[in-house]
Amino acid sequence: MVKSRKRKHVETVTVEPNPLPSVRHSDEPLEKKRKWVNKQRVLIFASRGINHRDRHLMEDLKKLMPHHKPEAKMERSKTLSVINEMCEMKNCNKAVMFEGRKKRDLYMWLSNIPNGPSVKFLVENVYTMNELKLTGNCLRGSRPLLSFDPAFTEKSHYVLLKELLTQIFGVPKHHPKSQPFFDHVYTFNILDNRIWFRNFQILSEDGALAEVGPRFVLNPVKIFSGSFGGVPLWSNPSYVSPAKYQLQVRLAAKNKYVNRIEQKAHAEITRPKDSYKLTPLEEVFKGDPLEVALNLENAKNDEAVKNTQNKVEKVKQKMKKSKLKKVSKVKK
């Protein structure tokens, strides 16, 4: 026999919503729903081989970007394609990688993970916050304003660089580690085919600024279609590698030395063996010395006579003027 189960009677309870306040002042701000929509996360790390100044620059950028995630140094044996996997593990969609060469040259990679594009820069004229010791100061974690040069809209590769820099350096709104206000400005200016980065504190609404630091210059090398690789979309025709530039400097110094040696050799070859045959005492005793002495004395006497005559004429003119004045007074 199958036993029949009795169904329990379930009572339905209606929940009434909380009533709105009877009185509300118009000055009271409404509660806004804060949502962290723009979830940009930037992985900032370096490869082995960077010097102390480059490491300090990386630390300064980490302080300025609260939406970053750190990572240990990458070994030289690993390829750049490994960075995409590292970003996936860290849940990052942007990457900034510093690559050092010869303990002297610094390259910066900016990439959009995982599909690209990516840009390779040569970093020049690096000045960190500790070196500058400027008067500007900004709160850690505050959001920056991004100021771009009007030249970023003139060429297509600059438009791409502007968008990539905006997504990497712009702090997302309502980020958990960010402050909800703006107190500093990042400026990106184009000069001499390079991008000059500066960081300023906003002192007042009038536009008064004070530089905070760091400073560096980005010289673009290539733009790739993929993330840390792919087809090169654009290459800088005016780019000169640091090794080639130093070679040119050494060659210029070498040419200066060679030219100086050649000039010395040419001067020695063309130098005359015998100078002109001159007797320095020939012109001294030309003519009769007594006649020369008499001529000099006569010239001096003539000058003395002329001076006395001039003085006499001046005295006569003064006497005439005084007589004319006396006559005019008598007539009156």
Legacy VTK file of the C-alpha trace (Angstrom):
# vtk DataFile Version 3.0
C-alpha trace
ASCII
DATASET POLYDATA
POINTS 332 float
0.000 0.000 0.000
1.261 3.449 -0.903
0.779 6.014 1.774
-0.588 9.342 0.638
1.190 12.418 1.861
-0.781 15.363 3.008
0.249 18.679 1.575
1.041 21.346 4.064
-0.798 24.576 3.724
1.681 27.419 3.044
0.618 30.860 4.045
1.536 33.680 1.629
2.971 36.762 3.267
2.944 40.028 1.360
5.850 42.382 2.070
4.967 46.004 1.741
7.686 48.367 0.431
9.078 51.029 2.685
7.112 54.211 2.267
8.829 57.303 0.941
9.545 60.099 3.388
6.684 62.512 3.688
8.953 65.554 3.532
12.163 65.851 1.521
14.232 68.972 1.025
15.187 69.842 -2.522
18.776 70.603 -1.491
19.419 67.048 -0.387
21.368 65.175 -3.086
19.942 61.927 -4.325
21.844 58.760 -3.654
23.621 57.642 -6.779
24.400 54.086 -7.635
28.142 53.868 -7.988
29.307 51.318 -10.493
32.839 50.525 -11.528
32.204 50.154 -15.241
35.573 50.914 -16.858
37.596 48.036 -15.435
40.989 48.823 -16.912
43.846 46.986 -15.231
47.428 47.682 -16.266
50.265 45.259 -15.650
53.507 47.183 -15.030
56.774 45.278 -14.862
60.279 45.175 -16.311
62.741 42.737 -17.756
66.115 42.035 -16.235
68.852 44.458 -17.231
67.413 47.865 -16.298
69.462 50.260 -14.184
68.484 52.020 -10.954
67.085 55.149 -12.630
64.794 53.114 -14.871
63.582 51.146 -11.873
62.784 54.366 -10.009
60.847 55.622 -13.042
58.784 52.440 -13.017
58.054 52.889 -9.312
56.965 56.495 -9.917
54.498 55.359 -12.568
53.120 52.750 -10.196
52.473 55.451 -7.605
50.630 57.562 -10.169
48.473 54.690 -11.454
46.283 53.117 -8.752
44.748 50.726 -11.297
48.058 48.952 -11.931
49.124 45.458 -10.938
52.757 44.615 -10.194
54.763 41.690 -11.465
58.270 40.349 -10.881
61.051 40.907 -13.391
60.829 38.841 -16.537
63.763 36.637 -17.434
65.655 37.357 -20.626
65.215 33.799 -21.839
61.444 34.290 -22.141
59.877 35.708 -25.284
57.509 38.652 -25.439
54.551 36.412 -26.261
54.633 35.118 -22.664
53.426 38.529 -21.480
49.938 37.838 -22.844
49.657 34.780 -20.609
50.953 36.763 -17.635
48.265 39.402 -18.203
45.555 36.753 -18.415
46.696 35.282 -15.109
46.620 38.734 -13.504
43.295 39.610 -15.180
44.822 42.659 -16.924
43.833 44.065 -20.302
46.760 46.522 -20.689
50.497 46.114 -20.204
53.479 48.424 -19.707
56.818 46.661 -19.995
60.255 48.253 -19.518
63.081 46.613 -21.420
66.706 47.491 -20.690
69.622 47.149 -23.081
73.304 47.314 -22.097
72.422 48.830 -18.693
72.046 52.111 -20.557
69.167 52.178 -23.054
65.538 51.865 -21.953
62.631 50.764 -24.137
58.969 50.912 -23.142
56.263 48.660 -24.566
52.590 49.678 -24.385
50.150 46.996 -25.428
46.458 46.216 -25.542
45.921 42.644 -24.371
45.300 40.235 -26.072
44.562 41.450 -29.606
46.799 44.505 -29.847
47.935 46.936 -31.049
51.261 47.461 -29.304
53.846 50.243 -29.473
57.561 50.237 -28.807
59.163 53.453 -27.499
62.714 54.511 -26.754
62.664 56.367 -23.423
64.970 59.386 -23.310
65.767 62.193 -20.843
64.501 60.376 -17.754
64.131 62.417 -14.548
62.487 60.753 -11.556
60.645 62.410 -8.670
63.584 61.974 -6.300
65.951 63.683 -8.728
63.763 66.692 -9.488
62.586 67.571 -5.945
59.931 69.920 -7.282
57.413 71.872 -5.223
54.328 70.208 -6.717
52.490 67.480 -4.842
49.360 65.437 -5.477
47.349 62.969 -3.447
48.164 59.343 -4.028
45.395 57.585 -5.922
43.710 60.711 -7.275
42.508 60.763 -10.865
44.444 62.803 -13.450
43.307 64.985 -16.308
44.899 64.066 -19.640
46.016 66.951 -21.860
47.095 66.125 -25.416
48.788 68.299 -27.991
46.560 69.306 -30.961
49.079 67.560 -33.231
47.719 64.194 -32.026
44.740 64.640 -34.354
46.754 65.428 -37.481
48.199 61.999 -38.318
46.704 58.536 -38.049
49.487 56.961 -35.989
49.255 59.810 -33.462
45.501 59.187 -33.150
46.203 55.538 -32.308
48.874 56.524 -29.776
46.506 59.006 -28.155
43.828 56.358 -27.660
46.317 53.865 -26.233
47.822 56.430 -23.839
44.333 57.488 -22.734
43.295 53.945 -21.870
46.540 53.183 -20.014
47.186 56.401 -18.066
43.552 57.331 -17.430
42.358 56.134 -14.011
38.889 54.516 -14.239
36.010 56.182 -12.459
34.952 54.617 -9.133
38.066 52.455 -9.012
38.379 50.971 -5.507
41.926 52.306 -5.012
41.327 55.748 -6.546
40.198 59.030 -5.024
37.060 60.661 -6.477
38.597 63.974 -7.563
41.172 65.487 -9.915
44.222 67.307 -8.582
46.899 66.819 -11.264
47.318 66.858 -15.047
49.301 64.668 -17.429
50.479 66.565 -20.511
51.532 64.808 -23.709
53.208 67.192 -26.172
54.724 66.412 -29.568
58.045 68.043 -30.364
60.810 66.843 -32.675
58.811 63.669 -33.527
58.782 62.702 -29.857
56.167 62.639 -27.087
57.110 64.708 -24.017
55.455 63.651 -20.755
54.971 66.033 -17.825
52.944 65.798 -14.612
51.579 68.988 -13.007
49.634 69.683 -9.838
46.506 71.853 -10.164
46.932 74.684 -7.665
43.789 76.689 -8.404
40.910 76.944 -10.829
42.637 79.832 -12.610
45.047 77.395 -14.222
48.032 77.756 -11.900
50.217 74.644 -12.061
53.236 73.237 -10.259
55.252 70.387 -11.678
55.338 67.156 -9.724
57.330 64.762 -11.894
58.528 62.456 -13.306
59.749 63.642 -16.706
60.567 61.529 -19.719
60.459 61.616 -23.512
59.013 58.815 -25.647
60.560 58.292 -29.066
58.227 55.942 -31.007
59.989 53.163 -32.876
57.245 50.904 -34.291
53.551 50.153 -34.005
52.555 46.488 -34.287
49.144 45.061 -35.115
49.250 42.387 -32.413
50.126 42.336 -28.751
53.937 42.364 -28.443
54.327 41.323 -32.053
52.551 40.969 -35.352
52.666 42.939 -38.562
54.312 46.371 -38.206
51.687 48.998 -38.994
54.038 51.996 -38.824
57.743 52.576 -38.338
59.461 55.845 -37.517
61.615 56.958 -40.481
63.553 59.478 -38.356
64.430 56.972 -35.631
68.131 56.366 -34.987
69.105 53.585 -32.612
71.319 54.542 -29.642
74.162 52.315 -30.872
74.133 53.947 -34.299
73.986 57.429 -32.784
76.992 56.739 -30.562
78.865 55.391 -33.582
78.179 58.644 -35.436
79.469 60.648 -32.467
82.677 58.609 -32.352
83.205 58.998 -36.096
82.735 62.766 -35.832
85.332 62.935 -33.046
87.667 60.769 -35.088
87.314 63.034 -38.131
88.165 66.082 -36.026
91.405 64.456 -34.890
92.321 63.377 -38.432
91.681 66.871 -39.802
93.863 68.447 -37.124
96.751 66.071 -37.899
96.414 66.742 -41.636
96.514 70.501 -41.087
99.677 70.202 -39.025
101.358 68.059 -41.679
100.336 70.472 -44.448
101.702 73.453 -42.491
105.049 71.739 -41.983
105.328 70.840 -45.669
104.458 74.305 -46.984
106.594 76.203 -44.465
109.459 78.088 -46.295
112.986 77.081 -45.350
114.552 80.568 -45.756
112.781 83.747 -44.779
113.040 86.956 -46.784
116.551 88.460 -46.721
116.028 91.778 -44.956
118.330 94.022 -42.965
116.231 95.720 -40.309
118.685 98.664 -39.937
118.490 99.870 -43.544
115.440 102.106 -43.249
116.392 103.564 -39.883
119.357 105.606 -41.096
118.044 106.787 -44.478
118.928 110.452 -45.228
120.891 113.001 -43.141
120.004 112.767 -39.433
120.667 116.513 -38.891
118.123 117.495 -41.525
115.524 115.204 -39.966
116.078 116.804 -36.554
115.772 120.343 -37.981
112.526 119.465 -39.751
111.051 118.150 -36.508
112.010 121.354 -34.639
110.509 123.567 -37.371
107.269 121.608 -37.251
107.049 122.106 -33.492
107.706 125.862 -33.832
104.995 126.199 -36.485
102.466 124.533 -34.198
103.407 126.881 -31.327
102.977 129.959 -33.553
99.559 128.807 -34.695
98.428 128.267 -31.120
99.497 131.789 -30.066
97.721 133.342 -33.042
94.513 131.533 -32.174
94.687 132.780 -28.595
95.200 136.395 -29.725
92.200 136.238 -32.050
89.986 134.902 -29.265
91.014 137.777 -26.962
90.257 140.371 -29.676
86.790 138.922 -30.245
86.013 139.129 -26.533
87.115 142.806 -26.439
84.842 143.686 -29.369
81.851 142.035 -27.744
82.381 143.928 -24.478
82.614 147.308 -26.312
79.378 146.659 -28.192
77.568 145.920 -24.941
78.770 149.213 -23.357
77.654 151.272 -26.387
74.193 149.718 -26.323
73.802 150.594 -22.622
74.804 154.269 -23.189
72.244 154.694 -25.989
69.493 153.425 -23.771
LINES 1 333
332 0 1 2 3 4 5 6 7 8 9 10 11 12 13 14 15 16 17 18 19 20 21 22 23 24 25 26 27 28 29 30 31 32 33 34 35 36 37 38 39 40 41 42 43 44 45 46 47 48 49 50 51 52 53 54 55 56 57 58 59 60 61 62 63 64 65 66 67 68 69 70 71 72 73 74 75 76 77 78 79 80 81 82 83 84 85 86 87 88 89 90 91 92 93 94 95 96 97 98 99 100 101 102 103 104 105 106 107 108 109 110 111 112 113 114 115 116 117 118 119 120 121 122 123 124 125 126 127 128 129 130 131 132 133 134 135 136 137 138 139 140 141 142 143 144 145 146 147 148 149 150 151 152 153 154 155 156 157 158 159 160 161 162 163 164 165 166 167 168 169 170 171 172 173 174 175 176 177 178 179 180 181 182 183 184 185 186 187 188 189 190 191 192 193 194 195 196 197 198 199 200 201 202 203 204 205 206 207 208 209 210 211 212 213 214 215 216 217 218 219 220 221 222 223 224 225 226 227 228 229 230 231 232 233 234 235 236 237 238 239 240 241 242 243 244 245 246 247 248 249 250 251 252 253 254 255 256 257 258 259 260 261 262 263 264 265 266 267 268 269 270 271 272 273 274 275 276 277 278 279 280 281 282 283 284 285 286 287 288 289 290 291 292 293 294 295 296 297 298 299 300 301 302 303 304 305 306 307 308 309 310 311 312 313 314 315 316 317 318 319 320 321 322 323 324 325 326 327 328 329 330 331
